[in-house]
Amino acid sequence: MRARLGSLKTALGQADKNEKPGASQAGPDGALAGAMSSGFRAATDLAGGIIAGALIGVLADRWLGTSPFLLIIFLVIGAMAGLRSVYRLGSRPTSGSKDGAPKD
């Protein structure tokens, strides 16, 4: 039993050494996963900014007893913050490039 366990440990050790780091993200599947991750993050940043702005506007309108003026103002501010976040996400260099220059 111990001999079998020892041989399995050495086999696993050799398999770990042979596997390249980051090999699971190489190829088109890894690129697709990275693109989908960035897309979902951009969508949630934009939606989060708009929802947060609307919520703050509604609460401020209820507290001050105003018409939907603060809702409109904070909704616009939230949309601008969400768009700024999406812009900053899109303007970051990719992980595989140097100084933001695309790889050839």
RAMO-V479144 format. One record per backbone hydrogen bond with DSSP energy under -1.0 kcal/mol. CO is the residue of the C=O (numbers start at 1). NH is the residue of the N-H. E is the energy in kcal/mol with one decimal. If there is no record, write none. Layout:
CO,NH,E + CO,NH,E
//
This chain:
1,5,-2.3 + 2,6,-2.4 + 3,7,-2.2 + 4,8,-2.0 + 5,9,-2.1 + 6,10,-2.1 + 7,11,-2.1 + 8,12,-2.4 + 9,13,-2.3 + 10,14,-2.2 + 11,15,-2.0 + 12,16,-2.2 + 13,17,-1.7 + 14,18,-2.0 + 15,19,-1.3 + 20,23,-1.6 + 22,25,-1.0 + 27,31,-1.7 + 28,32,-2.4 + 29,33,-2.2 + 30,34,-2.1 + 31,35,-2.2 + 32,36,-2.6 + 33,37,-2.1 + 34,38,-2.2 + 35,39,-2.3 + 36,40,-2.7 + 37,41,-2.1 + 38,42,-2.4 + 39,43,-2.3 + 40,44,-2.4 + 41,45,-2.4 + 42,46,-2.2 + 43,47,-2.6 + 44,48,-2.6 + 45,49,-2.0 + 46,50,-2.0 + 47,51,-2.7 + 48,52,-2.5 + 49,53,-2.2 + 50,54,-2.3 + 51,55,-2.5 + 52,56,-2.5 + 53,57,-2.3 + 54,58,-2.5 + 55,59,-2.4 + 56,60,-2.4 + 57,61,-2.3 + 58,62,-2.3 + 59,63,-2.2 + 60,64,-2.5 + 61,65,-1.7 + 61,66,-1.1 + 68,72,-2.2 + 69,73,-2.4 + 70,74,-2.9 + 71,75,-2.2 + 72,76,-2.1 + 73,77,-2.2 + 74,78,-2.6 + 75,79,-2.2 + 76,80,-2.4 + 77,81,-2.3 + 78,82,-2.4 + 79,83,-2.6 + 80,84,-2.2 + 81,85,-2.0 + 82,86,-2.2 + 83,87,-2.4 + 84,88,-2.5 + 85,89,-2.1 + 86,90,-2.2 + 87,91,-1.7 + 94,97,-1.1 + 98,101,-2.1
//
